[in-house]
Amino acid sequence: MPIKQHPVFTSFHEVQHPLLQHKLTLLRKCDTDKKEFNELVGEISTLLVYEVTKDLPLTNESVQTPLEKCEMPFLAGKKPVILAILRAGLGMVGGFLNLMPSARVAHIGLYRDESTLEPHLYYFKVPSHSKDRQFYICDPMLATGGTAVCAIDKLKASGVRKITFVCILAAPEGVEKVFSAHPDVPLFAVKLDRKLNKKGYILPGLGDAGDRMFGTK
């Protein structure tokens, strides 16, 4: 897929595939209903999986085909983990599981204080023996970056070192904050939007992903 690396925040990558760009446009439209919105989030997530998993390690194992035995590649190591940031990150989990059905699913609960825009942790559940696993943090929006930094902080404090952050839309302010705190963590998005407004919403954005996903707007 066509990938654009940010010239300054070098850990940030835009996945510029035409199908992703088209589906993101549909996702942005205010008249896209709840059912279609959720379907689009899942489809976009599935397409992103191809890119964000490109560096997963492989090992060879013996396989018996109908004709002969041969050495073939398998994914190596422990099963990867999809870490959904509640609640909107849940919408991306199915897209990952479409291609990695054996992946583990973890959850982190973070809410943003509407006055300070600072994140607050209220839930964290990951598989046992997670230190050697590859984690994919999922959240449709990377806005202020506070939630993303908090999630990465929590994983690193738990001993996790292989972390990738995956979103659909990102704001420059959020990318800068995550890059400054964790330059070693790759960031992937379909699009880097223009900026945040005073309330911390991405412009032009797509509104509140969680509200549109769960019908609570």
N, C-alpha and C positions, 0 to 999 in steps of 0.2 A: 504494500500500500504506500502511496505517497506520504512522506513524513516531513514535517517542517520543525526543525529544532530552533528554539528561541536563541537569538544571538547573545543575549546577556544572561538570562536564566537558563543555563544550558541543560538542566535536568528536565525542562519542559518541552513536550513534543505535541504538535497538532497532527492528528491523523486525518489527512485531507482526501480520503476516498470519495468519489462522486456520490455513491449510495449513502454514505454517512452525511454528507452535506445536504442532500435532498431530504433525508429523513429528519435531520435537525430543523430544516425549514418548516416541515409539517408540525414538528413538536412545538415550535415557537408560536404558531398561529393561535390566537385567542379562541377561535371557534373549533379547535380540535377537542373532541369530547373525551371524557374520562377513559372509555374503553380504548380508543385509538391511541391516546396519550400513553397508556400503559404498554400497549403493544409496541409502540415506537421505541419506548425506553428499553424494552427487552431486545428488540431487533438491533438497536444501536449498540447495546452492550455486547451482544453476540459478535458483531463485526469488530468491536474493539478487542475482543479476546484474542483474535488472530495476531494482533500486533503486540499486545502486552505480554504474551506468553512466548515470544519468539526465542528467548534465551533460556528457557527451561532445559535442564540437563537431560541427556539421554544415555542409556546404557543398552548394550546388546544382549539379547537372550535367544536361546534356541527355540525355533518354532517349526512345527510339522505342518507343511502344506499338503494338499492332496497328492503332490508329486514328489516332494523331498523334504528333508530337514535342512534348515538354514538359520543363520544368525540375523536377527532383525532388531531394529531399535524400539525401545520402550522408554517411557518417562522414568527417570531415576529418582531415588530418594523418597522422602515422605510425601504424602498427598498435600497439594497446595491448599491454602485457606483463603476463602472469600470473606472479608470482614466488612459487613454492611454497617454503615453509619445510620442509626435509626433517626427518622423513619424512612426517608426518601431512598436511602441506599438499598432498601429491600427490593425496590423495583428493578435493580440491576442484577440481582442474584440469579434469577432464572436464566438470563442471557449467558452468564458464565457457566451455569450448570448444563446448558444445552451442549456445550463442547467439552466440559470437564465434569461429568456426572459424579465422579468419585471424589471430587474436591470437598473439603470440609467447609462448613459455613459457621462463621463466628459473628458476634454482634457487639457493637459498642453504642451506648446511649449517651448522646450529647445534645443539650439544647442551648440555644443562644439567647442570652439576656437581651431583651429588646432595647434597653436603654444604653447599656455599655457595649453591646455586641460581643461580649466575651462568652466563651463556651463553658458549660458546666457538665461534668461527668456524673451520670447516675446509674450506668449499667455497663458491665464488661464481662464477656464470656467467650473464651477461646478454647480450642482443644488442648488436652494435655500434651506434653512433649512438643510444644510449639517452637522451641528455639531454633530448630533446624529447618523449619518449613518456610516456603515462599508465601508471603501474605500479599493479597490484592485488596487494598482499601477501596470501597465503592461508595461514591456519593455523586449524584447527578450534577451538583453545583459546587464549584470551588469559588467562594465569594470573598469573604474577608480573610480566609485562610486559618482563622482561629481554631475551628473544629478539626481541620486536617492536621494542624500542628499538634493539637491535643491528642488525637488518635495515634499519631506517629510516636509522640512522647511516651504514651502508655505502652505501646508495643515494644519500644526499645527498652523501657524500664522492666519489661517482662523477659528480656533477653532475646527478642526477635531482631534479626539483622537484615533479612531479605524482605524488603518492603517496596511495593509499587502502589502509587495512588492513581486511581482511574476515575475520571469524571466525564461528563458530556460537555458542560460549559465551564469556562474559567474566566475570572477577572484578573487584570494585571496586578491589582493589589494583593490578591490571594496568592498568586504565583510567586510574587516577590517575597511574601511572608514565609511561605513554605520553603522556598529556596534558601532564604537567609538562615532559617532554623535547621533545615535538613537538606543540604545540597547533594547528599548521597542518594536521596530517594527519587527515583524516576517519576515524573508526572505525565500522564497522558490525557488528552482531551480532544474532542472533535473541533472545538473552536475557542480561541481566545477573544472574548468580547471587549468592548470599549472601556468600560469603567464601572464602578459602583456608584449608586446614588446615595443620598444622605442616610437612608435607612438600611444601607448595606445590601441592596438588591442589585443584581447584575443588569447592565444596560448594553444592548437592547434586551438581552435575556429571554426568559420564557415564563416569568412569574415565579411563584412558589411551587417548586416541583412536588413537594409532599402534598400540598393542598390539591393540586391538579391530579395527582396520582390517586389520592384516596377520597376525593370528592368533599373536602372540608373547607373549601374556599368560601 
